[in-house]
């Protein structure tokens, strides 16, 4: 699967399959869909959800299942979450897992994903601050070394200068890494990064269809209009 650069990903979360499908009927100009399955009340329905999502949208699917400490809503155990992720690899085109998850589980998921030709996004989130530029570069380099196909970093921006530092890292990492990257400044101060990061080299920008799945998100429609206006999307 080759990514359109930059790709707009429609991030969707709901409590039921019906809720997901209602949102997925309006993906608009999105290139990818992220299924935030941690919102699903019944996790045994994950694979059925993925089947219907692929059939309805015809778009590549990123599967994400976050624990509460990583900004998600999954309330099961880590073993249960790992089992759900492994099961989803039968249907997903890409999977987003955390760099800091248990290393053995992480490595096993990466191995299985690559055997099934599923791309792996390794992600790191800081929901309170933006780390130093050195720390952010180090995280992205570590993600690549750990086997990521896409290195992702999202950090909360408390000040506009935090966004500038993240954009500097995006530009530097684009030259250092051999894989695509995705960088995001979360929060209201970081909303501009949803447009600016792709200009600086971020491969994916996330937008919502009906409601935000992360602080500072713009809608898919807003992203498409703005990225076309600045000439990075045709």
Order of alpha helices (4+ residues) and beta strands (2+ residues): beta-alpha-beta-alpha-beta-alpha-beta-alpha-beta-alpha-beta-alpha-beta-alpha-beta-beta-alpha
